[in-house]
């Protein structure tokens, strides 16, 4: 189940801990070992991590806080902490649920973020790295750093001026067109297949959407069971005029979080884009926003130590009923 690369990393981590007579293997030991794991270090570099700085922080913390095995007790072995075990178990579970066979260092890195009270997560946040940054690079190859910084310096100021508004202005598109997909339009041109075997779930979703308040359904289920297909099926039913009058004029938009985050180098870039998108949704009557894997918006766009992430920008509009939203997530993340 563990990749050979990860097995070597874990073995070296245990060997190093034993050599230093550390009584426990902690989450911090694990993150320190992942800095030398090819899979994990590639992700960290793409997220803009200063590897030497975080390595020094971890080494200082581990050496100063980890209890030592007495030199007289040569038979006692270094033991993994509960947090260490939880991280590995969580990584294995996520890999299994996604249908993959091997757990890599990158998967373990994602799992570390669930140990929010650990010093390891603190050091990652100190480097302005959020779980969403790691997931976006693994899933979509979206890097936080500009890999083209080596391009001629006279082009740089012009490029940086364009980066903030280019996705909207250069293409002549609105935020809604740029950062969301219109599922109604896709249904009209036949890009959405008929929905089979989910009539009960669609009916319940429609029922919730027709409420005056608390009209934001959440679809919870294992990966691959058809949560996204329900939202697409709803758009198809709206186009076919097979829904109640209350939502007959609605348009379903699917949020493209990858596009929303791409190129947000500076503080406030993400908030500006997301607020523009929400403002347009708010002004467009009968719009419904679908957010696939809705748990990923928690922490999306939040700067180190900040609290204003995507979820906090969205909550006031949901609470007041100004926009309708459908979310999907897994049982584990829920």
C-alpha positions as CSV (number, residue, x, y, z in Angstrom):
1,X,0.0,0.0,0.0
2,X,2.9,2.4,0.8
3,X,5.1,3.4,-2.1
4,X,8.7,2.2,-1.9
5,X,9.8,5.9,-1.8
6,X,7.6,6.5,1.3
7,X,8.7,3.3,3.0
8,X,12.3,4.4,2.6
9,X,11.4,7.8,4.0
10,X,9.6,6.3,7.1
11,X,12.5,3.9,7.8
12,X,15.0,6.6,7.7
13,X,12.9,8.8,10.0
14,X,12.7,5.9,12.5
15,X,16.4,5.2,12.2
16,X,17.2,8.9,12.8
17,X,14.8,9.1,15.8
18,X,16.4,6.0,17.4
19,X,19.9,7.3,16.8
20,X,18.9,10.5,18.7
21,X,17.2,8.3,21.4
22,X,13.9,10.0,20.9
23,X,11.1,8.3,22.9
24,X,8.4,9.2,20.4
25,X,7.9,9.6,16.6
26,X,5.7,12.6,16.2
27,X,3.9,14.4,13.4
28,X,6.8,16.8,13.3
29,X,9.3,13.9,12.8
30,X,7.1,12.8,9.9
31,X,7.0,16.3,8.2
32,X,10.8,16.6,8.7
33,X,11.3,13.2,6.9
34,X,8.9,14.3,4.1
35,X,11.2,17.2,3.3
36,X,13.6,14.6,1.8
37,X,10.8,12.7,0.1
38,X,10.8,13.4,-3.6
39,X,7.0,13.4,-4.0
40,X,6.3,15.6,-0.9
41,X,9.2,18.0,-1.5
42,X,8.1,18.6,-5.1
43,X,4.6,19.7,-3.8
44,X,6.2,21.9,-1.1
45,X,8.4,23.6,-3.5
46,X,5.5,24.2,-5.8
47,X,3.6,25.8,-2.9
48,X,6.5,28.2,-2.3
49,X,8.0,26.6,0.8
50,X,11.4,27.6,2.0
51,X,12.6,24.1,2.7
52,X,15.7,25.0,4.7
53,X,13.8,27.4,7.0
54,X,11.0,24.9,7.8
55,X,13.7,22.1,8.2
56,X,15.5,24.3,10.8
57,X,12.2,25.1,12.6
58,X,11.3,21.4,12.8
59,X,14.8,20.3,13.9
60,X,14.8,22.9,16.7
61,X,11.3,21.9,17.9
62,X,11.9,18.1,17.7
63,X,15.3,18.3,19.6
64,X,13.9,20.7,22.3
65,X,10.6,19.0,23.0
66,X,10.9,15.3,22.4
67,X,11.6,13.2,25.6
68,X,14.7,11.0,25.4
69,X,15.1,7.3,26.1
70,X,17.5,6.9,29.1
71,X,20.8,5.6,28.0
72,X,20.5,2.8,30.6
73,X,17.4,1.5,28.8
74,X,18.9,0.2,25.6
75,X,16.0,-2.2,24.9
76,X,13.2,0.4,24.6
77,X,12.1,1.3,21.1
78,X,11.0,4.6,19.7
79,X,7.2,4.6,19.6
80,X,4.9,6.5,17.1
81,X,2.4,8.9,18.7
82,X,-1.3,8.7,18.1
83,X,-1.1,11.7,15.9
84,X,1.6,10.1,13.8
85,X,-0.6,6.9,13.4
86,X,-3.7,9.0,12.6
87,X,-1.9,10.8,9.7
88,X,-0.8,7.5,8.1
89,X,-4.2,5.9,8.5
90,X,-5.9,8.9,7.1
91,X,-3.6,9.0,4.1
92,X,-4.3,5.3,3.4
93,X,-8.0,5.8,3.7
94,X,-8.1,8.7,1.3
95,X,-6.0,6.8,-1.3
96,X,-8.2,3.8,-1.0
97,X,-11.4,5.8,-1.3
98,X,-10.1,7.5,-4.5
99,X,-9.4,4.1,-6.1
100,X,-5.6,4.4,-6.1
101,X,-3.2,1.7,-4.9
102,X,-0.1,3.5,-3.5
103,X,0.2,6.0,-0.7
104,X,2.9,8.6,-1.6
105,X,4.6,11.3,0.4
106,X,2.3,13.9,-1.1
107,X,-0.8,12.0,0.2
108,X,0.8,11.9,3.7
109,X,1.5,15.7,3.4
110,X,-2.2,16.3,2.8
111,X,-3.2,14.1,5.8
112,X,-0.9,16.1,8.1
113,X,-3.2,19.2,7.7
114,X,-5.9,17.3,9.7
115,X,-3.7,17.5,12.8
116,X,-4.6,21.2,13.2
117,X,-3.2,21.4,16.8
118,X,0.2,20.1,15.8
119,X,3.4,22.2,15.5
120,X,3.9,20.7,12.0
121,X,0.8,22.4,10.7
122,X,1.8,25.6,12.5
123,X,5.1,25.6,10.6
124,X,3.3,25.0,7.3
125,X,0.9,27.9,7.9
126,X,3.9,30.0,8.9
127,X,5.1,29.4,5.3
128,X,1.6,30.5,4.1
129,X,0.8,27.0,2.9
130,X,-2.8,25.8,3.2
131,X,-4.3,22.3,2.6
132,X,-6.0,23.7,-0.5
133,X,-2.6,24.7,-2.0
134,X,-1.3,21.2,-1.7
135,X,-4.5,19.6,-3.0
136,X,-4.6,21.9,-6.0
137,X,-1.1,21.1,-7.0
138,X,-1.6,17.3,-6.6
139,X,-5.0,17.3,-8.4
140,X,-4.6,20.1,-11.0
141,X,-0.9,20.9,-11.1
142,X,-1.7,24.5,-10.0
143,X,1.5,26.0,-8.5
144,X,1.5,29.0,-6.1
145,X,4.8,30.2,-7.5
146,X,5.4,31.7,-10.9
147,X,7.6,29.3,-12.7
148,X,8.3,31.9,-15.4
149,X,10.0,34.4,-13.2
150,X,13.1,33.9,-15.2
151,X,11.5,35.7,-18.2
152,X,13.1,39.0,-19.2
153,X,12.7,41.5,-16.5
154,X,11.3,44.2,-18.8
155,X,8.2,42.0,-19.3
156,X,7.7,41.3,-15.6
157,X,5.9,44.6,-14.5
158,X,3.5,44.3,-17.5
159,X,2.7,40.6,-16.7
160,X,2.1,41.3,-13.1
161,X,-0.3,44.1,-14.0
162,X,-2.2,41.8,-16.2
163,X,-2.3,38.8,-13.8
164,X,-4.8,40.3,-11.5
165,X,-7.4,41.2,-14.1
166,X,-6.4,39.1,-17.1
167,X,-8.8,36.2,-16.5
168,X,-11.8,38.6,-16.6
169,X,-10.8,41.6,-18.8
170,X,-8.5,40.2,-21.5
171,X,-11.0,37.6,-22.5
172,X,-14.0,40.1,-22.2
173,X,-15.7,37.7,-19.8
174,X,-17.6,38.3,-16.6
175,X,-16.4,36.6,-13.3
176,X,-19.3,34.1,-13.6
177,X,-18.2,33.1,-17.1
178,X,-14.6,32.9,-16.1
179,X,-14.8,31.0,-12.8
180,X,-17.9,28.9,-13.2
181,X,-19.5,26.6,-15.8
182,X,-23.1,27.0,-16.9
183,X,-24.6,23.5,-16.6
184,X,-27.8,24.7,-18.3
185,X,-25.9,25.6,-21.4
186,X,-24.1,22.3,-21.4
187,X,-27.4,20.5,-21.1
188,X,-28.9,22.4,-24.0
189,X,-26.0,21.3,-26.3
190,X,-26.2,17.7,-25.2
191,X,-23.0,17.5,-23.1
192,X,-24.9,16.1,-20.1
193,X,-26.0,12.5,-20.1
194,X,-29.5,11.5,-18.8
195,X,-29.5,10.8,-15.1
196,X,-30.5,7.2,-14.2
197,X,-31.3,5.8,-10.7
198,X,-31.1,9.0,-8.8
199,X,-34.8,10.2,-9.1
200,X,-35.3,10.2,-5.3
201,X,-32.2,12.3,-4.6
202,X,-33.0,14.8,-7.4
203,X,-36.6,15.1,-6.1
204,X,-35.3,15.8,-2.5
205,X,-32.8,18.3,-3.9
206,X,-35.5,20.1,-5.8
207,X,-37.7,20.1,-2.7
208,X,-35.0,21.8,-0.6
209,X,-34.3,24.4,-3.4
210,X,-38.0,25.3,-3.5
211,X,-37.9,26.4,0.2
212,X,-38.0,30.1,1.1
213,X,-35.2,29.7,3.6
214,X,-32.6,27.0,4.4
215,X,-32.7,26.1,0.7
216,X,-29.1,24.9,0.3
217,X,-28.9,21.1,-0.2
218,X,-25.7,19.2,0.7
219,X,-25.0,16.0,-1.2
220,X,-23.0,13.5,0.9
221,X,-21.7,10.2,-0.4
222,X,-18.6,8.2,-1.2
223,X,-16.5,9.2,-4.3
224,X,-18.0,8.0,-7.6
225,X,-21.6,7.4,-6.5
226,X,-23.0,10.3,-8.7
227,X,-23.1,13.4,-6.5
228,X,-22.0,15.7,-9.4
229,X,-24.4,13.9,-11.7
230,X,-27.3,15.0,-9.5
231,X,-26.4,18.6,-10.1
232,X,-26.0,18.0,-13.8
233,X,-29.3,16.1,-13.9
234,X,-31.0,19.0,-12.2
235,X,-29.7,21.4,-14.9
236,X,-31.0,19.0,-17.5
237,X,-34.5,18.8,-15.9
238,X,-34.6,22.6,-15.7
239,X,-33.8,22.9,-19.4
240,X,-36.5,20.3,-20.2
241,X,-38.9,22.3,-18.0
242,X,-39.5,19.2,-15.7
243,X,-39.2,21.0,-12.4
244,X,-41.6,23.0,-10.2
245,X,-42.4,26.6,-11.2
246,X,-40.3,28.0,-8.2
247,X,-37.0,27.0,-9.9
248,X,-38.2,26.6,-13.5
249,X,-36.2,29.8,-14.5
250,X,-33.1,28.8,-12.6
251,X,-29.6,28.5,-14.0
252,X,-27.1,26.1,-12.4
253,X,-23.5,27.2,-12.3
254,X,-20.6,24.8,-11.3
255,X,-17.8,26.6,-9.4
256,X,-14.3,26.1,-11.0
257,X,-12.2,26.5,-7.8
258,X,-9.0,25.7,-9.8
259,X,-9.6,28.7,-12.1
260,X,-10.5,30.9,-9.1
261,X,-7.2,30.2,-7.3
262,X,-4.9,30.1,-10.4
263,X,-2.5,33.1,-10.4
264,X,-3.6,34.5,-7.0
265,X,-0.1,35.5,-6.0
266,X,-0.8,38.5,-3.7
267,X,-2.9,39.0,-0.6
268,X,-6.5,40.0,-1.6
269,X,-6.4,38.5,-5.1
270,X,-8.6,35.5,-4.3
271,X,-11.0,37.6,-2.2
272,X,-11.4,40.1,-5.0
273,X,-12.2,37.3,-7.5
274,X,-14.6,35.4,-5.3
275,X,-16.5,38.6,-4.2
276,X,-16.9,39.6,-7.8
277,X,-18.3,36.1,-8.6
278,X,-20.7,36.2,-5.6
279,X,-21.8,39.7,-6.4
280,X,-22.7,38.6,-10.0
281,X,-24.6,35.5,-8.7
282,X,-26.4,37.7,-6.2
283,X,-27.5,40.1,-9.0
284,X,-28.5,37.4,-11.4
285,X,-32.0,36.2,-10.6
286,X,-32.7,32.4,-10.2
287,X,-29.0,31.4,-10.1
288,X,-27.9,28.3,-8.3
289,X,-24.2,27.7,-7.4
290,X,-22.9,24.1,-7.3
291,X,-19.7,23.5,-5.4
292,X,-18.2,20.1,-5.9
293,X,-16.0,18.9,-3.0
294,X,-17.3,21.8,-1.0
295,X,-15.0,21.0,1.9
296,X,-12.1,22.3,-0.1
297,X,-13.4,25.9,0.2
298,X,-12.5,25.8,3.9
299,X,-9.2,27.6,4.0
300,X,-9.2,28.5,0.3
301,X,-7.6,31.8,-0.2
302,X,-6.9,32.5,3.5
303,X,-3.6,34.1,4.2
304,X,-1.4,32.8,7.0
305,X,-3.1,33.5,10.3
306,X,-6.2,34.9,8.5
307,X,-9.8,33.8,8.8
308,X,-11.4,35.3,5.7
309,X,-11.4,32.2,3.4
310,X,-14.0,31.2,0.8
311,X,-16.4,29.7,3.3
312,X,-16.5,32.8,5.4
313,X,-17.2,35.0,2.3
314,X,-20.0,32.6,1.3
315,X,-21.8,32.1,4.6
316,X,-23.5,35.6,5.0
317,X,-25.1,35.2,1.5
318,X,-26.3,31.7,2.3
319,X,-27.7,32.8,5.7
320,X,-29.6,35.7,4.2
321,X,-30.9,33.6,1.3
322,X,-29.4,35.9,-1.3
323,X,-28.0,33.0,-3.3
324,X,-28.8,29.3,-3.5
325,X,-26.0,26.8,-3.3
326,X,-25.7,23.0,-3.8
327,X,-22.6,21.4,-2.2
328,X,-21.2,17.9,-2.5
329,X,-18.7,16.1,-0.2
330,X,-17.7,12.7,1.1
331,X,-18.8,11.2,4.5
332,X,-15.2,11.4,5.7
333,X,-14.9,15.2,5.0
334,X,-18.4,15.9,6.2
